[in-house]
Amino acid sequence: MNRSDSGACPSSAAQVDSKIAEFDDWRGIALTRIRELIKAVEPDVEEVCKWFKPSNPTGVPVWSYAGIICTGESYKAKVKLTFAQGAFLPDPAGLFNASLEGRQRRAIDIHEGDEIDDDAFKALVAAAIAYNVSGTRKND
């Protein structure tokens, strides 16, 4: 079975490493930092790449713990972090700035030069994990 059939990378962490290494600019730096922050909250987080297609043959990094926490899509002008259950998470720092109209997902668009509040982001990741573990999460 190839990775396109399974939807997951054969060597998950190595594939995420490769995905991040594709970017020799601010996007790689942003994804590296996001990954570090997620792992600081939960060292046992699962990393995989999913949703492979011809225009994105290395897929999209996905971080999960008892369900999807968030994905890290890369575009020319932004890195989009989509939280699968974001609509159900507290966001007192107002990190969510995209996909606000969705019933389930919320996203953080990071543009070149943007700085993310590390503590607020880690709190959001912790809330996503707690929500996933609670068993009340919606389908990913």
C-alpha positions, 0 to 999 in steps of 0.5 A, a space after each residue: 500500500 502506498 502512502 496515497 492509499 493509506 492517507 498517512 506517511 510510512 515514517 511519520 516524523 521523518 515525513 514531517 521533517 521532510 515537509 518542513 525542510 521543503 521551505 527555506 524561508 519563514 514558512 519552514 521556521 514557522 512550522 518548526 516553531 509550531 511543532 516545537 510548541 505542540 511537542 512542548 505541550 504533549 511530547 507523545 503527540 502523533 505526527 503524520 502527513 495526510 491528504 497527498 495530491 499531485 499539487 502537494 505530493 508530500 501532504 499536509 502535516 497533522 498533529 494528533 492526540 486522541 484525535 486531530 489537534 491541528 494541521 499545518 498547511 503551507 501556502 505562498 503567503 501564509 501558514 494555516 493552522 487549522 484546529 479540527 475542533 477549534 469552534 469548541 475551544 476557548 481562545 481568550 488571546 484571540 489567536 483564531 483569525 481565519 475560518 471563523 464562520 465554521 461550525 467546527 474548525 477554526 484556523 490561525 493564519 500566520 504571515 511572514 513577520 507575524 509572531 505567535 504568542 507561545 503561551 496562548 498557543 500552548 494553551 490552545 493546544 492543551 485545550 484541543 487535547 483536553 477536548 479530544 480526550 473528553 470524548 465529546 469531540 466531533 468527527 475529524 
